[in-house]
């Protein structure tokens, strides 16, 4: 889904997205 991909790209460019990425990595 294009919108989902755009959200991922946007999140990666945001500090919050970076924090969420760390949380997801820790959850796994």
N, CA, C and O of each residue as an XYZ file, in Angstrom:
112
protein
N       0.868     -1.207      0.000
C       0.000      0.000      0.000
C       0.888      1.234      0.000
O       1.731      1.410      0.880
N       0.685      2.088     -1.003
C       1.562      3.250     -1.174
C       1.553      4.148      0.048
O       2.610      4.584      0.505
N       0.372      4.431      0.583
C       0.289      5.345      1.735
C       1.102      4.800      2.905
O       1.783      5.551      3.603
N       1.024      3.491      3.111
C       1.775      2.882      4.212
C       3.269      3.079      4.000
O       4.003      3.383      4.941
N       3.712      2.905      2.763
C       5.142      3.081      2.478
C       5.556      4.520      2.729
O       6.633      4.780      3.266
N       4.689      5.462      2.337
C       5.002      6.873      2.549
C       5.074      7.178      4.041
O       5.912      7.965      4.479
N       4.191      6.551      4.821
C       4.202      6.768      6.268
C       5.508      6.256      6.854
O       6.088      6.883      7.741
N       5.968      5.115      6.355
C       7.228      4.547      6.857
C       8.381      5.484      6.545
O       9.227      5.749      7.399
N       8.410      5.989      5.307
C       9.490      6.900      4.921
C       9.434      8.169      5.759
O      10.466      8.701      6.168
N       8.215      8.653      6.012
C       8.066      9.879      6.807
C       8.500      9.618      8.244
O       9.196     10.432      8.851
N       8.080      8.471      8.781
C       8.412      8.145     10.169
C       9.922      8.035     10.346
O      10.470      8.447     11.368
N      10.585      7.477      9.340
C      12.037      7.305      9.442
C      12.742      8.649      9.511
O      13.830      8.753     10.078
N      12.126      9.685      8.935
C      12.755     11.006      8.921
C      12.386     11.798     10.172
O      12.844     12.925     10.357
N      11.561     11.206     11.024
C      11.137     11.908     12.240
C      11.737     11.236     13.473
O      11.848     10.011     13.524
N      12.121     12.037     14.467
C      12.672     11.484     15.722
C      11.712     10.489     16.354
O      12.139      9.471     16.899
N      10.414     10.779     16.283
C       9.425      9.866     16.873
C       9.465      8.525     16.145
O       9.392      7.466     16.768
N       9.580      8.585     14.835
C       9.646      7.352     14.058
C      10.877      6.542     14.448
O      10.839      5.312     14.495
N      11.963      7.249     14.725
C      13.190      6.568     15.128
C      12.991      5.881     16.479
O      13.447      4.758     16.690
N      12.305      6.571     17.384
C      12.040      6.003     18.710
C      11.129      4.787     18.577
O      11.347      3.767     19.232
N      10.110      4.898     17.728
C       9.190      3.771     17.527
C       9.949      2.585     16.955
O       9.691      1.438     17.320
N      10.889      2.867     16.054
C      11.692      1.801     15.451
C      12.472      1.062     16.537
O      12.564     -0.165     16.515
N      13.031      1.810     17.480
C      13.793      1.192     18.564
C      12.866      0.348     19.436
O      13.232     -0.746     19.866
N      11.658      0.867     19.693
C      10.702      0.131     20.529
C      10.303     -1.172     19.848
O      10.216     -2.215     20.496
N      10.059     -1.110     18.536
C       9.672     -2.307     17.798
C      10.811     -3.322     17.816
O      10.576     -4.521     17.966
N      12.038     -2.847     17.665
C      13.194     -3.746     17.673
C      13.334     -4.393     19.046
O      13.680     -5.570     19.151
N      13.065     -3.628     20.090
C      13.171     -4.157     21.446
C      12.047     -5.140     21.740
O      12.230     -6.094     22.495
N      10.883     -4.903     21.140
C       9.737     -5.784     21.382
C       9.980     -7.150     20.757
O       9.513     -8.165     21.273
N      10.709     -7.176     19.650
C      11.001     -8.440     18.985
C      12.110     -9.156     19.754
O      12.520    -10.251     19.369
